[in-house]
Amino acid sequence: MLRRTLIVTVVMVSLAFFIQAQQQRQSSRGKRGKTPHSRRASRKPALPPVTNFVTDSGGRELIVRVLDIGQGDATYIRNGSSRIIIDGGPDPVIFGRYLDSLRLNNSTIDVVILSHQHLDHYSGLRELFRTSRHIHVRYFFENKDPASAVTLAMLRDSVLSRMDRDSLIYRDTDDPCSDGRRLCTITLAGGAKMHIMAPMPNGDKPNNRSTAVKLIGPDSASFTMWLAGDAEHEEISWFEEAGYDQNPGMLANVLKADHHGSCNGVTRRYLSLIRPQWAVASVGVRNDYGHMHSQARNIYRQAGVPWYRTDQNGTITIRSPGTAGGGFTINPERGGTDLDGPSDRASSQSDCATP
């Protein structure tokens, strides 16, 4: 009897331990199952890439995309196997979506140019150097002026680290070819040429230290483009003094409007030197600056220069086939020319007083 009682007691105790262990396992599994769900819920959903770009062709075709980047500048150029980026806009996330859409991860960018040291031009470029993208940059151009901005220091640190690791060449735009000349010419794989011009040496602020670039298609009679960052009246006048109207020449089919369509980024004389068929302004939908200024729009209109603008037209794509007499096409994502924007207003700046 005593033996039977002892056996029953042992069995009951063992069963109790077994039930408790099972409950603990189920509780532990339940907690483990909830943790990933909780983590997933706390993550922000990833923004999808911009999906309206087809793969850019090779060959002699020249493709220029003035990206709808917000209140800032970002331009992507493709000719043959050569890829060029001028500025990266204000937001690394938005610029990253374009890098994804253009399928630039695991690729080589031949030349990156930072026109000048304002966040709405350089901040997005930090995404270009993110290690996980595996993007190799061959040349990086900027004026290297001292600046206190932490984000600019981060970008420069990324560039310097690539010099040792990836053999990146870091050029000062004040001496773009490192030979004392103001003008440096780069020939792209498809036959297009890009002239990089030193900025005004004693410009009174970063805008007037903007690097000017003239892009010439494989067939120079078919397409040329002038891009000069945020250059204002002071530097615009200096371009002529520096002889850029003679070499490389300022005539161009398309002008990327200086300073996002500000009235201090255009003069009648400037347009008479460039004589563009089109102006393209990179501008944010709602910005605090009143861009495009009504005075600037009036100057373009009086000169007979129609415009597209990224806030209203989206990304603007220019193509030239590179064949003799091939001309060029300019196509916005959304139609309409000479459009106004919700932030447009007249500027009260003294040098813009006359509409």
Secondary structure as GFF3:
##gff-version 3
##sequence-region A 1 355
A	DSSP	alpha_helix	2	42	.	.	.	ID=ss1
A	DSSP	beta_strand	62	66	.	.	.	ID=ss2
A	DSSP	beta_strand	75	79	.	.	.	ID=ss3
A	DSSP	beta_strand	82	86	.	.	.	ID=ss4
A	DSSP	alpha_helix	92	101	.	.	.	ID=ss5
A	DSSP	beta_strand	108	113	.	.	.	ID=ss6
A	DSSP	alpha_helix	119	122	.	.	.	ID=ss7
A	DSSP	alpha_helix	125	128	.	.	.	ID=ss8
A	DSSP	three_ten_helix	131	133	.	.	.	ID=ss9
A	DSSP	beta_strand	136	142	.	.	.	ID=ss10
A	DSSP	alpha_helix	150	166	.	.	.	ID=ss11
A	DSSP	beta_strand	169	172	.	.	.	ID=ss12
A	DSSP	beta_strand	183	187	.	.	.	ID=ss13
A	DSSP	beta_strand	193	197	.	.	.	ID=ss14
A	DSSP	three_ten_helix	206	209	.	.	.	ID=ss15
A	DSSP	beta_strand	212	216	.	.	.	ID=ss16
A	DSSP	beta_strand	224	227	.	.	.	ID=ss17
A	DSSP	alpha_helix	233	241	.	.	.	ID=ss18
A	DSSP	pi_helix	245	249	.	.	.	ID=ss19
A	DSSP	beta_strand	254	256	.	.	.	ID=ss20
A	DSSP	three_ten_helix	258	261	.	.	.	ID=ss21
A	DSSP	three_ten_helix	263	265	.	.	.	ID=ss22
A	DSSP	alpha_helix	268	274	.	.	.	ID=ss23
A	DSSP	beta_strand	278	281	.	.	.	ID=ss24
A	DSSP	alpha_helix	294	302	.	.	.	ID=ss25
A	DSSP	beta_strand	307	309	.	.	.	ID=ss26
A	DSSP	alpha_helix	310	313	.	.	.	ID=ss27
A	DSSP	beta_strand	316	320	.	.	.	ID=ss28
A	DSSP	beta_strand	329	332	.	.	.	ID=ss29
A	DSSP	three_ten_helix	350	352	.	.	.	ID=ss30
###
